Amino acid sequence: MDASVSGHIYAELGYDFLAITDHNNAHSPDQWEKWQTETDLLIVPGEENGSRGHILELGIQSVTQTESDLYSERAKRLYQAGGFIVGCHPQEYPECGEEDIRSAVEHLHGFEIFNGLRESRGCDEPANVELWDQILTAGGQIWGVATDDFHCAYITPGHGWVMVQIPEDSPTPISWQTVVNQLKKGAFYSSTYPSFETIDLQNENSSDQHLCVTAKRARSLRVIGDGGTVLHTTRGNQLEWSVTTDLTYFRIEAVSGIKRSWSQPFYKQN
């Protein structure tokens, strides 16, 4: 499906931007601008790298050439090229997918904890989130990403997305460079339905911190820590929690039935 068609679909769903990531193909700047004009969406350039062990790179205008087929080496080369680098659907290759992600943590900004195309074929999300918690517990630092992986008219859109926080002083119109920079920083959350309104971490004194979260369309909110342990949960759209100091990380989930939103992890400060 041409991006001029899929772009209109996503615009009608209320999306603000769309990343086009064809396999091993980065379209010309003229093509990006044409799609952007046709769809009235911000288009983020990118590509999905590799014939096996796919890796997204966003914010690039040509395919980054890699000399090695080794996943970790490819991730390193893509990272050095300056894009936002995301490991794709690790459960697609169960014999090596999770190990690929582990091997490249220092050169991946994130990996897909939810992939709409894969979820239509099975249920990868729990395994991906478990992998995420394992990496975070071991001290790795990596963002969790939700995507649609929308391919054609025979697949329904709007299953997984990211909500990016844009600085108030950003020049308008917002550029794809601003979006990519915020993604790299982890200034986003991933979702399949609920939304976070605020995530506020306050310093009560020199050693204690207090977390306040508000959400929409959530039946419950919960804090997840080391080992994927649920540290605190509350019903509804508001959560307050005094941060436990002996954690490697914590993150927040908004829950509505089988639907989720995932904050990015907060890491223990040295």
N, C-alpha and C positions, 0 to 999 in steps of 0.2 A: 504494500500500500504506500502510495506517495505521501510524503510528509505534508503536502498541501491539503490532503484529505484527512489524515490522522490528526493534524494540527487543529482543524475545525472541530473534530470530535472532542479533543481535550479542552479547547476553548469553551465549548458549550458545557463541559463538566466543571468549569470554574478554575481551571489551571492558569497560572501566570507564565510559566516557562516550560519548555520541553527540550530534552536532550535527544538528539538523533545519533544513534550509535550503530551504524551498519557494520557488518563484520569486515574488518581489515580494509575499511574504505572511509576516508574522511573527505567530505565533499568540499568544493571550492567556496571561498568566502562569498562569491557572487550568488551561489546556490543557497547558502545560509540566509543571506539577506532577502532573497526572493521568497523563501519559505516564510520568513518572519513577516514580510509585507502581506503575503497571502493569508496568513493565519491570524495575524494580530496577536501573536504570542512571542515572547522572548525565546529565541532558539539558541541553545547551548551547543557548540560544536563538539564532536567527539567521535570515537570509534570503539568497537569491541575487538580487542586484539587477540589473535591466536586462533588456530584451528581446533585446539583442544586445551582445556584449562583456560577458559576465556577470562580476560581482564579488561575492564572498562577504563578508558582514559578520556576525561572530559576537559574541555578548555584547550584543545589542540586543534590546529588547522591543517595538519598533515599526519599521515600514519607514521608513528615512531618505529623505526626499523630496529629489530632486535637480532643479535647474532646467535644467541643461544635459544634452544627449545626448553631449557630448564625453567620451570615456573618462577622460582625465586630470582633468577637472573633476568628474566623478562620483566618482572615487576620492578626490579631495581632500575633497569634502563628506562622504563616508562616513568617512574618516579623522578628520575633525573631530568626527563624532558619537561617537567613542570606542570603536568596536568593533575587533576583530581583522580586518584587511582583506586579502583574498586574491584575486588575479587568477585567473580560471578558464581552464582548457584553451585556451591560446593557439593551438594548432594547429587548432582547430575553424574558425577564420576565417583561413586562411593569408595572405590578402591584407592583413590588418590586425592579426591577433592578437598577433604578436611586437612590432610597433611600439606597440600599445596598452600592453603591459607596460613597454616602455622609456620611454614618455612619462609613466608614472605611478609610477616607481620610488620617488620620495620620499614618496608617499602610499599605497603598498602595503607592508604588513608582509611579505608573501610572495606567491608564485604557485605554481600547481600544476605541479610537475615530473612528477608521476604522477597520472593520473586513471583509475580502474578502468573506468569506462564507456567512455571514449575508447580505452583500450588494447584493449578487446574489439572495436573497429572497425578498428584499425590499430596503428601503433606510434609513438606521439607522444613517448614518454619520451626517446629520444636527442636529438631536436630541442629538447625543453624543457630538458634538462640542458645542452646546448650553449648555449642562450640564457642560462641562468643563469650559466655560466662567462663568457660575453661581458660580461654586465652587471657581474659581480664584478671582472673584469679591468679594466674601464673605471672602477672606483672606486665603483660603485653598491653599496648595502648592502640586501640583500633575502633573506628566508628561502625555503628550498625546502620545499614542502608535498606530501604524498601523501594522496590521498583515494580513496574508493570511488565517490562520485557514484551511490549506489545508488538506483534509482528504483522497481523493481517486482519481482514474483515471478519474472519471466522473466530476471532478471539475477542472477548469483551474487555473493554478498557476500564480503568479507574479502580484497580484493586489495591495497588500499593504506590506510595509517593513519599516525598520528603517536603517538609515545610521549613523554609530557610529564613533565618532572622537577618534582616537587612538593616545596617546602621541608619539612624534617622538622618544623618548628615550626608548620606550618599547622593551623588549627583543624579538627577533624573533626566531622561529615562534611565532606569536601572540597566546596567550592562551585564552581559554574560560573564565578564571578568569579575565583577563584584560577586555574583552568585557563586562562581567557582572558588573564589578566595574564602568566602564564608563556609562553603562546604569543607574546604581543607581544614579550617579552624574547628570544625565540629559544631558550628552555630546553626544547627538544624535538628529536627527530630523526624523520625520515620513513622508512618501511620498506614493503617488499613481502614480506619474509620474515626476513632476518637481524636480529639485535638487538645493540645496543651495551650492554655491561655497565658499562664505565667509559671515560671520555675525560678524561684528566688532563694538563693542561699545567703543567709545573713550571718555575720559574725556577731555573736552575743558578747564575747569577750576575747581575750587573747588565745583561748584554747577551745572554746565551744562555738559550734555553728548550728543554725536552725534553718530547716528547709520548709518552704511554703510553696505549695503547688495548687494551681487551679486549672480545671479542664472543662471541656464540653463533651457531651454525649458519652460519658463514662459511667458505668455501673459501679466501678471501684477503681481505686488508685493504690499502687503498692510500690514499695522500695525493695529493690533486689540488690544483694551484696555478694560477697565472696562465695564461690561454689554455687551460685544461682539461688542462694537462700533468700526467702521472703523475710525481710527484716521488720517490715511494718505494712499494714494494710488498713484501708478505711473505705467505707461505702460512700458513693456519691462522687462529687466533682471537686472536693477540696481535701487537701492533706497537709498536715503539719507534723514535723518529726525532728527530734533532736539528734543530730548526726553522731553516730558511733565513731569513735576516734581510731579504733584498731582495724579498720577496713582497708583493703587494697583499693577498692573502688566501691561505688554504688551507682545505681541508675534507677529510673522511674518508669513504670509501665502504667498506662491507662487501659482499662479492660472494659469491653462491652460485648458480652457473649464470647464468640470466638475471635472477635476483632480486637486489635491492639494498636496502641501507640507506644513507641519506645523513645525515651530520651537518650541522649548520649551520656556515656559514663562520666562521673566525677572521680578523679584520681586522687589518691592520698598524696598530699604534698610532702616533700622531703623536709 
